């Protein structure tokens, strides 16, 4: 059963300026949530706010309150500032979506250490901080939802994308554990994790991938994640193909799946002189 929030419906979305986060913001506005949007790029956030307001007006929907709080979530102090700024503005999100994330492609020995650490800060540290801080608020209120954006990579080891896969394993397992903890409490608060496969976004280009796989529509992924989280699901895997992939991956076992993953990820390097 969908959660019925007694408080004003307000959603915080990190990484909202592009990809899945942008589509989540649009969908939440259709669902009549007020929005708190954060990303590093202020100009893109402002453009998104204008698009959402125009879109809702064209559909005959009420205008939403949309608050922009630019932040660089690769820095711990910025994660804490985001949380404090939400409170300072007297905003009380009933749904928190930790969507911001990035990847670093390449063999572990060859990738830049600072880039690796930046990936960990955004994908792991920021998710941990914001989940903990906002979860305490939701528990105090007695209701609400946290949706962490993981990945199908969170069920596997990922040669050639090792740090990214490892970071998403953290997000998946952390979310599953908190979900079970909450199940044993007398609360309407839930934590869910969205685990899509490849999605048609700029993620691969930013990660340094030269040859991308065809991916799902980010709008469909966003809707599946939000709908699943509102129903209190623990793990949300959008798309029949990816659901089957996760299932058969478990049957094959870790050693074989790691070899398969290496072959798939190695192709993303594109043609090389030695190929």
C-alpha positions in Angstrom: 0.0 0.0 0.0 1.3 3.5 -0.9 2.3 5.6 2.1 -0.1 8.5 2.7 2.0 11.4 4.1 0.1 13.5 6.5 2.6 16.3 6.1 3.0 18.4 3.0 4.7 16.3 0.3 8.2 17.6 -0.2 11.0 15.7 -1.9 14.8 16.3 -1.9 16.6 15.1 -5.0 20.4 15.2 -5.2 22.1 15.1 -8.6 19.0 16.7 -10.0 20.5 18.7 -12.9 20.7 15.8 -15.3 19.8 12.1 -16.1 17.7 10.1 -13.7 17.7 12.9 -11.1 16.2 15.4 -13.6 13.5 13.0 -14.6 12.7 12.2 -10.9 12.2 15.9 -10.2 9.8 16.2 -13.2 7.8 13.1 -12.1 7.6 14.2 -8.5 6.3 17.6 -9.6 3.6 15.8 -11.5 2.8 13.9 -8.3 2.4 17.3 -6.7 5.5 17.2 -4.5 7.2 20.5 -3.6 10.9 20.1 -4.5 14.3 20.7 -3.0 16.8 20.2 -5.8 20.6 20.1 -5.5 23.5 19.6 -7.8 26.8 21.5 -8.5 25.5 23.4 -11.6 23.3 26.3 -10.5 22.4 27.3 -14.1 21.1 23.8 -14.9 19.1 23.7 -11.7 17.5 27.1 -12.6 16.7 25.8 -16.1 15.1 22.7 -14.7 13.0 24.7 -12.3 11.7 26.8 -15.2 11.0 23.6 -17.3 9.0 22.0 -14.4 6.9 25.1 -13.7 6.1 25.5 -17.5 5.4 21.8 -17.8 3.0 21.7 -14.8 1.2 24.8 -16.1 0.8 23.2 -19.6 -0.7 20.1 -17.9 -3.1 22.1 -15.8 -1.3 21.1 -12.6 -0.7 23.3 -9.6 2.6 25.2 -9.5 5.1 23.7 -7.1 7.5 25.3 -4.7 10.9 24.5 -6.0 13.9 25.4 -3.8 17.4 25.2 -5.2 20.4 24.5 -3.0 23.6 24.1 -5.1 26.2 21.8 -3.4 29.2 19.8 -4.2 28.6 16.4 -2.5 32.1 15.2 -3.0 32.9 17.3 0.1 31.7 16.2 3.5 31.2 19.7 4.7 28.9 20.4 1.7 26.8 17.4 2.6 26.4 18.7 6.1 25.7 22.2 4.8 23.0 20.9 2.5 21.2 19.3 5.5 21.6 22.4 7.6 20.3 24.6 4.7 17.2 22.5 4.3 16.4 23.1 8.0 17.4 26.7 7.9 14.8 27.2 5.1 12.2 25.4 7.3 11.9 22.7 4.6 10.9 19.2 5.8 11.3 16.6 3.1 9.0 13.6 3.3 11.0 11.9 0.6 14.8 12.0 0.3 16.4 10.7 -3.0 20.2 10.2 -2.9 20.7 10.1 -6.7 24.0 12.0 -7.1 26.8 9.6 -8.4 29.7 9.2 -10.7 32.0 6.6 -12.1 35.6 6.2 -13.0 36.3 3.7 -15.8 39.6 1.8 -16.3 41.9 -0.8 -14.7 42.3 -0.2 -11.0 46.1 0.2 -11.2 45.7 2.8 -14.0 42.9 5.1 -12.8 43.7 8.4 -11.1 43.7 8.1 -7.3 42.1 11.5 -6.7 39.3 10.6 -9.2 38.8 7.3 -7.3 38.5 9.1 -4.0 36.1 11.7 -5.4 33.9 8.8 -6.7 33.9 7.3 -3.2 33.0 10.7 -1.6 30.0 11.1 -3.9 28.8 7.5 -4.2 29.4 6.4 -0.6 30.2 9.1 1.9 27.5 11.6 0.8 24.8 8.8 0.6 25.8 7.6 4.1 25.7 11.1 5.6 22.5 12.3 4.1 20.7 8.9 4.7 21.7 9.0 8.4 20.8 12.7 9.0 17.5 12.7 7.2 16.5 9.3 8.4 16.6 10.6 12.0 14.3 13.4 11.0 11.8 11.1 9.3 11.8 8.7 12.3 11.1 11.7 14.6 8.2 12.6 12.3 7.0 9.0 12.1 6.7 8.7 8.3 8.6 9.3 5.1 10.8 7.6 2.5 14.4 7.5 1.5 15.3 6.2 -2.0 19.0 5.6 -2.6 20.0 5.2 -6.2 22.3 2.1 -6.5 22.8 0.1 -9.6 22.6 -3.5 -10.9 26.4 -3.1 -10.5 25.7 -3.3 -6.7 25.2 -7.0 -7.0 28.5 -7.7 -8.7 32.3 -7.2 -8.8 33.2 -5.0 -11.7 36.6 -5.4 -13.3 37.5 -2.2 -15.3 34.9 -0.3 -13.2 36.0 -1.7 -9.8 35.6 1.4 -7.7 32.1 2.2 -9.1 30.8 -1.3 -8.6 32.2 -1.5 -5.1 30.6 1.8 -4.2 27.2 0.7 -5.5 27.6 -2.6 -3.5 27.9 -0.3 -0.5 24.7 1.6 -1.4 22.7 -1.6 -2.0 23.8 -3.4 1.2 23.5 -0.3 3.4 19.9 0.3 2.1 18.9 -3.3 2.5 20.2 -3.4 6.1 18.4 -0.2 7.1 15.2 -1.4 5.4 15.2 -4.5 7.6 16.0 -2.5 10.7 13.0 -0.2 10.1 10.8 -3.3 9.5 11.3 -4.2 13.1 10.3 -0.7 14.4 6.9 0.7 14.8 7.3 3.2 12.0 6.0 4.2 8.6 9.5 5.2 7.5 11.0 3.1 4.7 14.4 2.9 2.8 14.5 1.6 -0.7 17.3 1.2 -3.3 16.9 1.6 -7.0 19.1 -0.7 -9.1 18.9 0.0 -12.8 21.1 -1.4 -15.5 22.5 0.8 -18.2 20.6 4.1 -18.6 20.7 6.5 -21.5 22.4 9.4 -19.7 25.8 11.2 -19.9 27.2 8.9 -17.2 29.4 6.8 -19.4 30.9 9.8 -21.2 31.8 11.4 -17.8 33.2 8.2 -16.6 35.6 7.9 -19.5 33.8 5.2 -21.4 34.4 5.3 -25.1 31.8 2.7 -26.3 28.6 2.6 -24.4 25.8 0.0 -24.2 22.2 0.8 -25.1 20.4 1.8 -22.0 16.9 2.3 -20.6 15.0 5.5 -20.8 15.9 7.6 -17.7 12.2 8.8 -17.3 11.1 5.2 -17.1 13.8 4.4 -14.5 12.9 7.4 -12.5 9.2 6.5 -12.4 9.9 2.9 -11.5 12.1 4.0 -8.6 9.7 6.6 -7.2 6.7 4.3 -7.6 8.5 1.4 -5.9 9.8 3.6 -3.0 6.3 4.9 -2.4 5.1 1.3 -2.1 7.9 0.6 0.4 9.8 -1.9 -1.7 13.3 -2.7 -0.5 15.0 -3.3 -3.9 13.7 -1.9 -7.1 15.1 -3.4 -10.4 13.4 -1.7 -13.4 13.0 -3.6 -16.6 12.4 -7.3 -17.3 15.7 -7.8 -18.9 17.7 -6.5 -15.9 15.5 -8.5 -13.5 16.4 -11.7 -15.4 20.1 -10.6 -15.6 20.3 -10.3 -11.8 18.5 -13.6 -11.3 20.8 -15.5 -13.7 23.8 -13.8 -12.4 23.2 -15.3 -9.0 22.8 -18.7 -10.6 26.2 -18.4 -12.4 28.1 -17.6 -9.3 30.6 -14.9 -8.5 33.7 -16.3 -10.3 32.0 -16.8 -13.6 30.0 -13.5 -13.4 33.3 -11.6 -12.6 34.8 -13.0 -15.8 31.6 -12.1 -17.8 31.6 -8.6 -16.4 35.2 -8.1 -17.3 34.5 -9.0 -20.9 31.5 -6.7 -21.1 33.3 -3.7 -19.4 36.5 -4.2 -21.4 34.5 -3.6 -24.6 33.7 -0.1 -23.3 37.3 0.9 -23.9 36.6 0.8 -27.6 39.2 -0.1 -30.2 42.9 0.2 -29.1 46.1 -0.2 -31.1 46.6 -3.6 -29.6 43.1 -4.8 -30.3 
